[in-house]
Amino acid sequence: MGSNHKKKDGRSSETISRSRTGNLADYTKFPTDSSEPSVQPGLDTSSEVTSLPAVSSVCRRWSELIDSDEFYKLRRQRGLLRFGVFVVSFNDYGLLGGSYEVGHDSYWRMSSLTGDAYDGLSSHARLAAIGRWVYIIGKTAMLRCDAWTGVVMNRAKMSVLRKKFAAAVVNGKLYVAGGSTRTSAVEEYDPKRNLWRVVCHAPRMRYGCVGAAVDGVLFVIGGLKIGGVCNDAPSRASAGSGVHVYASSMDLYDVEARRWLRSRSIPGGGCVVAACSCRDSIYILASHAVELSFWKFHGSRRVGFGEWCRLKSPPLPTQVRLDGTVRFSCVGVGEKVVLIQVMGCIDDLLRRSGRSTRGVKDALVLVYDTRDGEWSRGVDMPDVVRRAACACVEW
């Protein structure tokens, strides 16, 4: 009698229990004996599997279950979801993806993203995540990446050509605004129908803005206001008004009520460098000539909506004027705000200002804990990652 004898119910005796985390992605390996089927119909929670992709490819019922909203909600209710930063880097050979679980990983997990068409994407593409699905939104194309498998597939593109626009997720749908010199249209994307539609027009036409969302409100933050065009009704006077800086303000759109709320501005002005949502607030890194400030805007409409609070600034060299050669991205991950240097080198800024300070390399990662108000150093991004776009992913 071999070591792989079958039980009465037809299952292989080579089974082990689930991992302690209860996460399906943390199961161990399939049996290596090719004579035994890896997955039997009616697979239960004690069966061996290696990963969700392997199960999905073998069992259609498992694939449907794993992709279902009910399964995702159940994992969230039981505290089985894990949060991490997901980055996409653009190069001549395609897309490079990486993930980093703050406070858990000691390195970035990098891999090439598999897919066919990357045309229409660039380093100015935006990322937005719904669960494990990461949407890479480009000027003339959009891709959806499975953060579990790295598989990329084409999705419907935006109806408006945009560059350096705001993108955020509200109630399971994508919203984009700004980034166009021709229209102030705000678009909504329904992942289930794979369909874009215009839902409203913004009060300001912004370029180079950042998107975030809290409590059903879309925030379109910072950037430049292009001309004086509003609601697609340009006037002769506004046509030649040029580019105006609206770098410290933000427009607020109530998605459910379909109306714009009163615009807000950072106390003391400044230029928005990076912004994100974390729990019930918007966090903004702003530049004021040669200093940086870090702000919290309370976005919950139940208590304290609209309150500003200045927080401890990130541990970066003082008296540095940020320019277009250095760029940061901000991502809310659980109760932490992750600030990532996605382009440029601060050492070069110091050198141009005549200072000899060295050692502030590029790809810097700083982590702000919203509970104790302190900054810490995260794991720097690998050197192969350049001009990355970032988002928070739930596994």
RODO-2510 file (C-alpha; in nm, 4 decimals, decimal comma):
residues 395
     n   res          X          Y          Z
     1     m     0,0000     0,0000     0,0000
     2     g     0,1578     0,3306    -0,1122
     3     s     0,1900     0,6399     0,0947
     4     n    -0,0689     0,8148    -0,1219
     5     h    -0,3578     0,5742    -0,0612
     6     k    -0,7098     0,7110    -0,0957
     7     k    -0,9682     0,7506     0,1765
     8     k    -1,3208     0,6189     0,1394
     9     d    -1,4461     0,9548     0,0230
    10     g    -1,1951     0,9484    -0,2645
    11     r    -0,9664     1,2189    -0,1333
    12     s    -0,5905     1,1780    -0,1096
    13     s    -0,4559     1,1326     0,2415
    14     e    -0,1781     1,3770     0,1546
    15     t    -0,3662     1,6771     0,2891
    16     i    -0,2733     1,9382     0,5409
    17     s    -0,4703     2,2032     0,7188
    18     r    -0,5037     2,5664     0,6305
    19     s    -0,2367     2,8131     0,7362
    20     r    -0,2875     2,9984     1,0619
    21     t    -0,3834     3,3184     0,8869
    22     g    -0,6850     3,1601     0,7228
    23     n    -0,5854     3,3347     0,4001
    24     l    -0,6447     3,1202     0,0936
    25     a    -0,3355     3,2674    -0,0685
    26     d    -0,1238     3,1244     0,2167
    27     y    -0,2032     2,7588     0,1525
    28     t     0,0891     2,5239     0,0945
    29     k     0,1833     2,3206    -0,2104
    30     f    -0,0005     2,0675    -0,4209
    31     p     0,0993     1,6994    -0,3936
    32     t     0,3983     1,6388    -0,6176
    33     d     0,2868     1,2919    -0,7285
    34     s     0,1477     1,3432    -1,0776
    35     s    -0,0558     1,0244    -1,0483
    36     e    -0,2835     1,1876    -0,7942
    37     p    -0,5208     1,4669    -0,8991
    38     s    -0,4299     1,7968    -0,7330
    39     v    -0,7856     1,9136    -0,6767
    40     q    -1,0936     1,6990    -0,6437
    41     p    -1,4480     1,8160    -0,7117
    42     g    -1,6008     1,9451    -0,3912
    43     l    -1,2632     2,0510    -0,2481
    44     d    -1,3022     2,1397     0,1201
    45     t    -1,1026     2,3594     0,3560
    46     s    -0,8531     2,0837     0,4410
    47     s    -0,7322     2,0269     0,0864
    48     e    -0,3867     2,1288    -0,0299
    49     v    -0,3594     2,4146    -0,2714
    50     t    -0,0650     2,6322    -0,3641
    51     s    -0,2329     2,9626    -0,4473
    52     l    -0,5508     3,1218    -0,5678
    53     p    -0,4400     3,1331    -0,9343
    54     a    -0,3776     2,7578    -0,9349
    55     v    -0,7176     2,6854    -0,7865
    56     s    -0,8879     2,9206    -1,0291
    57     s    -0,7300     2,7523    -1,3294
    58     v    -0,8412     2,4059    -1,2180
    59     c    -1,1825     2,4593    -1,0710
    60     r    -1,4352     2,6958    -1,2259
    61     r    -1,6487     2,6960    -0,9148
    62     w    -1,3516     2,8108    -0,7080
    63     s    -1,2761     3,0834    -0,9593
    64     e    -1,6296     3,2181    -0,9396
    65     l    -1,6243     3,2008    -0,5608
    66     i    -1,2908     3,3812    -0,5286
    67     d    -1,3984     3,6589    -0,7648
    68     s    -1,7354     3,7095    -0,5979
    69     d    -1,8205     4,0175    -0,3923
    70     e    -1,9650     3,7938    -0,1216
    71     f    -1,6336     3,6139    -0,0678
    72     y    -1,4455     3,9435    -0,0522
    73     k    -1,6922     4,0868     0,2007
    74     l    -1,6672     3,7704     0,4101
    75     r    -1,2880     3,7930     0,4249
    76     r    -1,3156     4,1589     0,5243
    77     q    -1,5692     4,0789     0,8003
    78     r    -1,3375     3,8099     0,9406
    79     g    -1,0321     4,0335     0,9321
    80     l    -0,8497     3,8275     0,6713
    81     l    -0,7686     4,1102     0,4316
    82     r    -0,4127     4,2397     0,4220
    83     f    -0,3233     4,5896     0,3062
    84     g    -0,0167     4,6878     0,1096
    85     v     0,1306     4,9365    -0,1334
    86     f     0,1214     4,8347    -0,4987
    87     v     0,3399     5,0180    -0,7509
    88     v     0,3594     5,0032    -1,1280
    89     s     0,6719     5,1208    -1,3070
    90     f     0,6803     5,1955    -1,6789
    91     n     0,9771     5,1117    -1,9008
    92     d     1,0588     5,0218    -2,2607
    93     y     0,9953     4,6537    -2,1990
    94     g     0,6497     4,6743    -2,0473
    95     l     0,5211     4,7065    -1,6919
    96     l     0,6948     4,6179    -1,3688
    97     g     0,4794     4,5631    -1,0622
    98     g     0,5757     4,5573    -0,6982
    99     s     0,4091     4,5211    -0,3608
   100     y     0,5119     4,6089    -0,0085
   101     e     0,3226     4,5281     0,3101
   102     v     0,4072     4,8062     0,5533
   103     g     0,5371     4,6830     0,8870
   104     h     0,5609     4,3265     0,7620
   105     d     0,7846     4,2997     0,4546
   106     s     1,1575     4,3688     0,4657
   107     y     1,1768     4,4108     0,0893
   108     w     0,9635     4,4916    -0,2154
   109     r     0,8199     4,1959    -0,4061
   110     m     0,8788     4,2746    -0,7725
   111     s     0,7605     4,0963    -1,0861
   112     s     0,6880     4,1636    -1,4511
   113     l     0,3213     4,2118    -1,5266
   114     t     0,1977     3,9822    -1,8002
   115     g    -0,0234     4,1179    -2,0746
   116     d    -0,0379     4,2199    -2,4366
   117     a    -0,1054     4,5883    -2,4902
   118     y     0,0601     4,8718    -2,3002
   119     d     0,0049     5,1351    -2,5678
   120     g    -0,1571     5,4510    -2,4409
   121     l     0,0103     5,4264    -2,1007
   122     s     0,2943     5,6407    -1,9726
   123     s     0,4612     5,7470    -1,6516
   124     h     0,1709     5,9908    -1,6032
   125     a    -0,0854     5,7108    -1,5747
   126     r    -0,2840     5,6916    -1,2510
   127     l    -0,3487     5,3898    -1,0316
   128     a    -0,6686     5,3106    -0,8426
   129     a    -0,7484     4,9846    -0,6665
   130     i    -1,0742     4,8074    -0,5899
   131     g    -0,9927     4,5110    -0,3712
   132     r    -0,7179     4,3121    -0,5411
   133     w    -0,7873     4,4699    -0,8807
   134     v    -0,5517     4,7526    -0,9702
   135     y    -0,6642     4,9805    -1,2531
   136     i    -0,3856     5,1452    -1,4534
   137     i    -0,5513     5,4450    -1,6147
   138     g    -0,3692     5,6027    -1,9079
   139     k    -0,4450     5,8767    -2,1536
   140     t    -0,5781     5,6484    -2,4274
   141     a    -0,5941     5,3087    -2,2572
   142     m    -0,6789     5,1386    -1,9294
   143     l    -0,5576     4,8068    -1,7937
   144     r    -0,6710     4,5987    -1,4997
   145     c    -0,4044     4,4113    -1,3067
   146     d    -0,4734     4,1234    -1,0717
   147     a    -0,2504     4,1907    -0,7699
   148     w    -0,2589     3,8199    -0,6820
   149     t    -0,1395     3,6876    -1,0163
   150     g     0,0152     3,9842    -1,1990
   151     v    -0,2060     3,9158    -1,5014
   152     v    -0,3061     4,2284    -1,6927
   153     m    -0,6025     4,2690    -1,9237
   154     n    -0,7457     4,5555    -2,1276
   155     r    -1,0470     4,7485    -2,0022
   156     a    -1,2504     5,0279    -2,1587
   157     k    -1,0618     5,3558    -2,1913
   158     m    -1,1781     5,6979    -2,0748
   159     s    -1,3910     5,8949    -2,3185
   160     v    -1,1886     6,2118    -2,2481
   161     l    -0,8165     6,2435    -2,3216
   162     r    -0,6462     6,3265    -1,9924
   163     k    -0,2957     6,3679    -1,8577
   164     k    -0,1917     6,4266    -1,4960
   165     f    -0,5482     6,3922    -1,3735
   166     a    -0,7160     6,3018    -1,0449
   167     a    -0,8427     5,9475    -0,9865
   168     a    -1,0115     5,7872    -0,6855
   169     v    -1,2526     5,5108    -0,5878
   170     v    -1,5930     5,5882    -0,4373
   171     n    -1,8401     5,3109    -0,3517
   172     g    -1,6703     5,0566    -0,5755
   173     k    -1,6502     5,2800    -0,8841
   174     l    -1,3668     5,4816    -1,0362
   175     y    -1,3884     5,8575    -1,0760
   176     v    -1,1509     6,0759    -1,2771
   177     a    -1,1371     6,4544    -1,3101
   178     g    -0,9057     6,7175    -1,4519
   179     g    -0,6119     6,6681    -1,6836
   180     s    -0,7878     6,8054    -1,9929
   181     t    -0,7584     7,1436    -2,1627
   182     r    -1,0887     7,0985    -2,3470
   183     t    -1,3454     6,9948    -2,0896
   184     s    -1,4152     6,9914    -1,7154
   185     a    -1,6087     6,6637    -1,7393
   186     v    -1,5893     6,4194    -1,4484
   187     e    -1,6166     6,0548    -1,5529
   188     e    -1,7354     5,7483    -1,3648
   189     y    -1,6280     5,3915    -1,4444
   190     d    -1,8410     5,0911    -1,3515
   191     p    -1,6130     4,7826    -1,3250
   192     k    -1,9018     4,5368    -1,3546
   193     r    -2,0249     4,6873    -1,6823
   194     n    -1,6800     4,7946    -1,8044
   195     l    -1,8310     5,1288    -1,8970
   196     w    -1,7342     5,4956    -1,8604
   197     r    -1,9856     5,7788    -1,8445
   198     v    -1,9758     6,1528    -1,7712
   199     v    -2,1558     6,2298    -1,4449
   200     c    -2,0941     6,6033    -1,4027
   201     h    -1,8600     6,8946    -1,4777
   202     a    -1,6112     7,0310    -1,2277
   203     p    -1,6189     7,3966    -1,1205
   204     r    -1,2498     7,4281    -1,2141
   205     m    -1,0416     7,2779    -1,4929
   206     r    -0,7322     7,1422    -1,3200
   207     y    -0,4107     6,9942    -1,4576
   208     g    -0,1596     6,7995    -1,2498
   209     c    -0,4137     6,7366    -0,9738
   210     v    -0,4465     6,4504    -0,7231
   211     g    -0,7567     6,2459    -0,6408
   212     a    -0,8760     6,1048    -0,3082
   213     a    -1,2064     6,0005    -0,1515
   214     v    -1,3570     5,9930     0,1979
   215     d    -1,7144     5,9255     0,3099
   216     g    -1,8621     5,9282    -0,0398
   217     v    -1,6919     6,2523    -0,1417
   218     l    -1,4454     6,2821    -0,4308
   219     f    -1,1607     6,5287    -0,3641
   220     v    -0,9845     6,6897    -0,6609
   221     i    -0,6738     6,8415    -0,5069
   222     g    -0,4094     7,0879    -0,6213
   223     g    -0,2650     7,1282    -0,9667
   224     l    -0,3062     7,4149    -1,2099
   225     k    -0,6285     7,5749    -1,3218
   226     i    -0,6194     7,5918    -1,6982
   227     g    -0,7510     7,9228    -1,8300
   228     g    -1,0867     8,0490    -1,7107
   229     v    -1,2991     7,7831    -1,8763
   230     c    -1,5727     7,6370    -1,6575
   231     n    -1,8499     7,3905    -1,7345
   232     d    -1,7475     7,3708    -2,0994
   233     a    -1,8537     7,7300    -2,1638
   234     p    -1,5386     7,9274    -2,2527
   235     s    -1,5717     8,3013    -2,2883
   236     r    -1,3670     8,5311    -2,5075
   237     a    -1,2186     8,6980    -2,2006
   238     s    -1,1176     8,3722    -2,0378
   239     a    -0,9695     8,2152    -2,3478
   240     g    -0,6499     8,4135    -2,3202
   241     s    -0,6211     8,4210    -1,9432
   242     g    -0,3458     8,1599    -1,9421
   243     v    -0,2604     7,9120    -1,6688
   244     h    -0,3450     8,0020    -1,3099
   245     v    -0,2122     7,8228    -1,0078
   246     y    -0,4752     7,6606    -0,7851
   247     a    -0,2150     7,4511    -0,6134
   248     s    -0,3443     7,4807    -0,2566
   249     s    -0,7180     7,4337    -0,3143
   250     m    -0,9420     7,1331    -0,3603
   251     d    -1,2877     7,0760    -0,5057
   252     l    -1,5286     6,8371    -0,3322
   253     y    -1,7942     6,6327    -0,5127
   254     d    -2,0694     6,4449    -0,3281
   255     v    -2,1119     6,1348    -0,5424
   256     e    -2,4480     6,0216    -0,4049
   257     a    -2,6084     6,3690    -0,4034
   258     r    -2,4497     6,4536    -0,7401
   259     r    -2,3485     6,8014    -0,6288
   260     w    -2,0332     7,0001    -0,5592
   261     l    -1,9601     7,1119    -0,2047
   262     r    -1,7802     7,4270    -0,1021
   263     s    -1,4158     7,4277    -0,2116
   264     r    -1,1460     7,4255     0,0551
   265     s    -0,7871     7,5501     0,0670
   266     i    -0,4830     7,4631     0,2755
   267     p    -0,4337     7,7181     0,5571
   268     g    -0,1437     7,9410     0,4636
   269     g    -0,1486     7,8360     0,0981
   270     g     0,1350     7,6467    -0,0593
   271     c     0,1554     7,3937    -0,3399
   272     v     0,0162     7,0419    -0,3037
   273     v     0,2989     6,7926    -0,3577
   274     a     0,1119     6,4730    -0,2721
   275     a    -0,2193     6,3739    -0,1137
   276     c    -0,4202     6,0665    -0,0205
   277     s    -0,7070     5,9481     0,1953
   278     c    -0,6545     5,7444     0,5104
   279     r    -0,9490     5,6290     0,7167
   280     d    -1,1768     5,9359     0,7583
   281     s    -0,9293     6,2084     0,6576
   282     i    -0,7338     6,3568     0,3680
   283     y    -0,3582     6,3920     0,4214
   284     i    -0,1688     6,6499     0,2176
   285     l     0,2006     6,7232     0,1774
   286     a     0,2473     7,0863     0,0689
   287     s     0,5466     7,2907    -0,0370
   288     h     0,5970     7,6511     0,0784
   289     a     0,8953     7,7982    -0,1056
   290     v     1,1798     7,6248     0,0829
   291     e     0,9868     7,4270     0,3448
   292     l     0,7336     7,1431     0,3546
   293     s     0,4191     7,1134     0,5624
   294     f     0,1969     6,8131     0,6319
   295     w    -0,1788     6,8554     0,6841
   296     k    -0,4845     6,6574     0,7834
   297     f    -0,8321     6,7504     0,6588
   298     h    -1,1149     6,5794     0,8459
   299     g    -1,3392     6,4359     0,5752
   300     s    -1,6036     6,2504     0,7739
   301     r    -1,9325     6,4366     0,7463
   302     r    -2,0624     6,2997     1,0739
   303     v    -1,8375     6,4951     1,3130
   304     g    -1,5795     6,7660     1,2536
   305     f    -1,6060     6,7863     0,8760
   306     g    -1,3781     7,0473     0,7227
   307     e    -1,1366     7,0858     1,0137
   308     w    -0,7682     7,1339     0,9279
   309     c    -0,4816     7,0199     1,1478
   310     r    -0,1110     7,0723     1,0831
   311     l     0,0926     6,7616     1,1562
   312     k     0,4580     6,6779     1,2021
   313     s     0,6454     6,7261     0,8745
   314     p     0,8268     6,4313     0,7152
   315     p     1,1981     6,3918     0,8020
   316     l     1,3355     6,5463     0,4840
   317     p     1,6176     6,8023     0,4513
   318     t     1,5041     7,1518     0,5452
   319     q     1,5347     7,4618     0,3298
   320     v     1,4848     7,2634     0,0087
   321     r     1,2734     7,3948    -0,2731
   322     l     1,1037     7,1083    -0,4554
   323     d     1,0847     7,1402    -0,8307
   324     g     0,9593     6,9263    -1,1163
   325     t     1,2604     6,6946    -1,0988
   326     v     1,1491     6,5392    -0,7694
   327     r     0,8049     6,3887    -0,7300
   328     f     0,6270     6,2207    -0,4397
   329     s     0,3229     5,9983    -0,4171
   330     c     0,1099     5,9463    -0,1087
   331     v    -0,0844     5,6275    -0,0244
   332     g    -0,3118     5,5520     0,2702
   333     v    -0,2572     5,1974     0,3985
   334     g    -0,4691     5,0963     0,6957
   335     e    -0,3827     5,3451     0,9720
   336     k    -0,0631     5,4606     0,8018
   337     v     0,0215     5,7149     0,5335
   338     v     0,3062     5,6046     0,3074
   339     l     0,5041     5,8802     0,1333
   340     i     0,7012     5,7504    -0,1650
   341     q     0,9591     5,9384    -0,3689
   342     v     0,8689     5,8169    -0,7170
   343     m     1,0991     6,0388    -0,9214
   344     g     1,4192     6,2392    -0,8893
   345     c     1,6914     6,2683    -0,6283
   346     i     1,6919     6,5037    -0,3295
   347     d     2,0721     6,4999    -0,3266
   348     d     2,0609     6,6717    -0,6654
   349     l     1,8342     6,9437    -0,5239
   350     l     2,0781     7,0014    -0,2386
   351     r     2,3694     7,0131    -0,4789
   352     r     2,1978     7,2734    -0,6965
   353     s     2,1348     7,4870    -0,3894
   354     g     2,5039     7,4762    -0,2978
   355     r     2,4711     7,2399    -0,0027
   356     s     2,7052     6,9466     0,0444
   357     t     2,4644     6,7176     0,2358
   358     r     2,4558     6,3705     0,0852
   359     g     2,2913     6,0348     0,1477
   360     v     1,9292     6,1201     0,0701
   361     k     1,8890     5,8745    -0,2127
   362     d     1,6012     5,8480    -0,4529
   363     a     1,3115     5,6021    -0,4105
   364     l     1,2748     5,7053    -0,0474
   365     v     0,9827     5,5569     0,1499
   366     l     0,8570     5,7256     0,4672
   367     v     0,5700     5,6016     0,6845
   368     y     0,3464     5,8204     0,9007
   369     d     0,1503     5,6497     1,1797
   370     t    -0,1814     5,8327     1,2200
   371     r    -0,2198     5,6958     1,5735
   372     d     0,0972     5,8299     1,7372
   373     g     0,1783     6,1045     1,4861
   374     e     0,5331     5,9845     1,4213
   375     w     0,7305     5,9211     1,1021
   376     s     0,9478     5,6174     1,0397
   377     r     1,1655     5,4934     0,7553
   378     g     1,0158     5,2273     0,5285
   379     v     1,1921     5,0034     0,2813
   380     d     1,3285     5,2037    -0,0127
   381     m     1,1961     5,1062    -0,3525
   382     p     1,4329     4,8981    -0,5686
   383     d     1,6572     5,0815    -0,8137
   384     v     1,4747     4,9227    -1,1080
   385     v     1,1573     5,1145    -1,0191
   386     r     1,1370     5,4537    -1,1844
   387     r     0,8485     5,6964    -1,2359
   388     a     0,6133     5,4695    -1,0452
   389     a     0,2409     5,5078    -0,9880
   390     c     0,1092     5,3884    -0,6512
   391     a    -0,2087     5,2622    -0,4873
   392     c    -0,3231     5,0731    -0,1781
   393     v    -0,4309     4,7144    -0,2435
   394     e    -0,6368     4,4811    -0,0264
   395     w    -0,5396     4,1151    -0,0559
***
